[in-house]
Amino acid sequence: MKVVALTYQACLQATNVVIASGSVPTIVGEAGIGKSALVADLACQRHAKLFTTVVSLVEKGDLVIPVPPLTSDSFVQTEKYGSLADVQFGYSHTLVAMIRYAEAHPDQEIIWFLDEFNRGTQAVQSELMNLVLQRQINTLTLPKQVHLILAENPDATMAGFEQSRYGVTPGDAAIADRTTRLVLTADATTWLAWATQTSAGQPRIHPLVTAYLAENPADLHVVATTNAMADDDLQPTPRAWERVSQALHELEQQRLLSQTAVVAAIMQGNLGMTVGTAFAGYVQEQRPGLTVDQAYTTADAVAVFKALAPAQQQQILRLCLAANAAEWPLTTGSTAQRFSELLAACPADGQFAIAQQLAEEPDLLEQLAAVTATTPGVAKLYQQLTTIGKRGSQIEV
């Protein structure tokens, strides 16, 4: 019988139900698949304060070995970075902060996220599970408003993960029996919907990444088994693609996208040889050649733009449109003037494609029309779009 694996949204809903029912969910999923992001989203939905403990960093006794009262001599003072208590053992700082927060906010929910639970030793797991079950350590009791969520990587003892190769410490049957296991899987459709959402006027993930994954959804996440891509010690994950997105922005900023070796090394270092090489090739084919800032500010931007392939030109103009609501509004005369110059440098079919995209944003067209009388650059762009629309005879501008 096949184990039911949940997409991000479905797992988010299921985790919410488990918490609301008074139980403790354990989210199982590959590294980088989005477990931590899911818990953060859940905390946001429930308006809960989130505290996180990475169990792989916990040592046996960290939560229960007492520490004598500290004096001023117990602290190391630094010139720039504050003070640090010079003690060997002690209560988890997270636990102390959580209790203090609960006292100060008695009506707010708290989520305590025990991440990488099965990367902790057996002794640490047992110590923490006693806290999960009894909600008490020595004389300290967890407030009722605290909900616990565990996250684990798969191990070969779990049904459906027999080929897993993670270096984990499987929990015993008693631990497994006291939580609700939810298996999270990567879902390209859901991830792409999230990745293309705009934040501060920009998509969350670089358009080159989302365009590639829309064509190659299986490359979003390759499960790290003994049989998967045997020549690769790295595989792509949603988290790795986020790093790739950040790297692409920096490569554009430093105008290094044309440096094939640099791009390939960064992509392979995040995604593995197979997918990293494929994506690096895709970037070289599709690379914009100019960032939005460069397109609007550099003196030779139009000349550079003219030398690019049509697909690259359209990509740049789409990025410019995405930046319209934030840093580069087309209702500004100088911005509209430069956009018009770039648009004029495109082939006719490229102009038509961009005009179509603009036509799908009636609010923007209305904003342009409203300032044409007072802003010559905007008037020129608006007239240009009207002409392109008439020529295409399929758009209503």
Sequence and secondary structure as in RCSB ss.txt:
>XXXX:A:sequence
MKVVALTYQACLQATNVVIASGSVPTIVGEAGIGKSALVADLACQRHAKLFTTVVSLVEKGDLVIPVPPLTSDSF
VQTEKYGSLADVQFGYSHTLVAMIRYAEAHPDQEIIWFLDEFNRGTQAVQSELMNLVLQRQINTLTLPKQVHLIL
AENPDATMAGFEQSRYGVTPGDAAIADRTTRLVLTADATTWLAWATQTSAGQPRIHPLVTAYLAENPADLHVVAT
TNAMADDDLQPTPRAWERVSQALHELEQQRLLSQTAVVAAIMQGNLGMTVGTAFAGYVQEQRPGLTVDQAYTTAD
AVAVFKALAPAQQQQILRLCLAANAAEWPLTTGSTAQRFSELLAACPADGQFAIAQQLAEEPDLLEQLAAVTATT
PGVAKLYQQLTTIGKRGSQIEV
>XXXX:A:secstr
    EE HHHHHHHHHHHHHTT  EEEE  TTSSHHHHHHHHHHHTT EEEEEEGGG  TTTTTS      GGGE
EE SSS EEE  S  S HHHHHHHHHHHH TTS EEEEEETGGGS HHHHHHHHHHHHH EETTEE  TTEEEEE
EE   TTSTT TTB        HHHHHTSEEEEE   HHHHHHHHTSEETTEESS HHHHHHHHH GGGG    B
SSTTTT S    HHHHHHHHHHHHHHHHTT TT HHHHHHHHHHHH HHHHHHHHHHHHHH  SS HHHHHH TT
HHHHHHTS HHHHHHHHHHHHHTTTTT  TTSHHHHHHHHHHHHTS HHHHHHHHHHHHT HHHHHHHHHHTTT 
HHHHHHHHHHHHHHHHHTS   
